[in-house]
Amino acid sequence: MGEYTVREVLRRRSAETLRKVQQRRGRYQQGPGQASLKAWLVLFAIPLIPILGYAGWVAKETFDAGLGFSQRQAQVFMRPLLIAPGGRVAAATLRGELARLGYHPVAADASLQAGDYRVGADAIELHTRGFRFPDGEEPALPLTVRFVAGKVATIEAEGRTLPRLRLEPLMLGSIVPRGAPERVPL
């Protein structure tokens, strides 16, 4: 065997490497008809993208409107606090319930807005938020609840005496129905 120069060795290795690369490319190269078929498929699929998007949006709106299964959350509430004259609801209990419901205490000289309350010596003034109960709507009202000997004496709203007062219930949580139609929890 003869000795090779560095140039000859590099030339041979380059030729071998080039041949191997060409063989690998040959395995993955497409036939003459495959390239045009892929181009036609891409050109056909591009106009379908907005059409399929619109169809998906319509289906989602249909199901969310209650015509099918929905992923909207159903809220679960506690029973509402019922306050009536002669009831055993103390002023401290009512203040605690108002705090849990997110009512805000205000100063004596401030005006009451919906969701505010003010504590006096023997009365609590509050402005309720409206709430829709299953048996009807409870409107938002400015109220005064007067206490005598730790019990509710009267409930006054806009110059008239009310037989009872229901505060909106405390929300316990929410559930997301999966795979079944929504139910109305009672």
PEVENBEL-V630410 format. One record per pair of residues at least 12 apart in sequence whose ideal C-beta (glycine too) atoms are under 8 Angstrom apart, sorted by sequence separation. I is the first residue (numbers start at 0). J is the second residue. D is the distance in whole Angstrom. If there is no record, write none. Layout:
BEGIN
((I,J,D) (I,J,D))
END
This chain:
BEGIN
((102,114,5) (103,115,5) (104,116,6) (105,117,5) (107,119,8) (114,126,7) (127,139,6) (142,154,6) (143,155,5) (80,93,8) (101,114,7) (102,115,7) (103,116,7) (104,117,7) (111,124,6) (113,126,5) (126,139,7) (127,140,5) (142,155,7) (143,156,8) (102,116,5) (104,118,7) (111,125,7) (112,126,6) (113,127,7) (114,128,5) (126,140,7) (142,156,5) (111,126,4) (113,128,5) (126,141,5) (127,142,6) (141,156,7) (80,96,5) (113,129,8) (125,141,8) (126,142,7) (140,156,5) (141,157,7) (124,141,7) (125,142,6) (140,157,7) (124,142,7) (97,116,5) (124,143,5) (125,144,7) (142,161,8) (123,143,8) (124,144,8) (144,164,7) (122,143,6) (123,144,5) (94,116,8) (122,144,6) (142,164,7) (102,125,7) (122,145,5) (123,146,8) (94,118,6) (121,145,6) (122,146,7) (121,146,5) (97,123,8) (113,139,5) (121,147,7) (90,118,7) (97,125,7) (137,165,6) (94,123,7) (93,123,6) (111,141,6) (137,167,7) (90,123,6) (132,165,7) (130,165,8) (127,164,8) (130,167,4) (130,168,8) (127,166,7) (128,167,6) (127,167,8) (79,130,8) (93,144,7) (133,185,7) (79,132,7) (90,146,5) (89,146,7) (90,149,8) (89,149,5) (89,150,8) (82,144,6) (88,150,8) (87,150,6) (88,151,6) (86,150,7) (85,150,6) (86,151,5) (85,151,7) (100,166,6) (84,151,5) (100,167,7) (83,151,7) (84,152,6) (82,151,6) (84,153,6) (97,166,8) (100,169,6) (84,154,7) (96,166,7) (99,169,6) (83,154,8) (82,154,7) (84,162,8) (83,162,7) (83,163,4) (82,163,7) (83,164,7) (81,163,6) (82,164,4) (81,164,7) (82,165,8) (81,165,6) (82,166,7) (80,165,7) (79,165,5) (80,166,5) (79,166,6) (79,167,6) (80,168,8) (79,168,4) (78,168,6) (77,168,5) (76,168,4) (77,169,5) (76,169,7) (77,170,8) (76,170,5) (77,171,6) (75,170,7) (76,171,6) (74,170,6) (75,171,5) (75,172,5) (74,172,8) (75,173,7) (74,173,5) (75,174,6) (73,173,6) (72,173,4) (73,174,5) (72,174,7) (73,175,8) (72,175,5) (73,176,7) (71,175,8) (70,175,6) (70,176,8) (69,176,7) (70,177,8) (68,176,8) (73,181,6) (73,182,7) (75,184,6) (68,178,7) (71,181,7) (73,183,8) (68,179,7) (69,180,8) (73,184,7) (68,180,6) (69,181,6) (65,181,8))
END
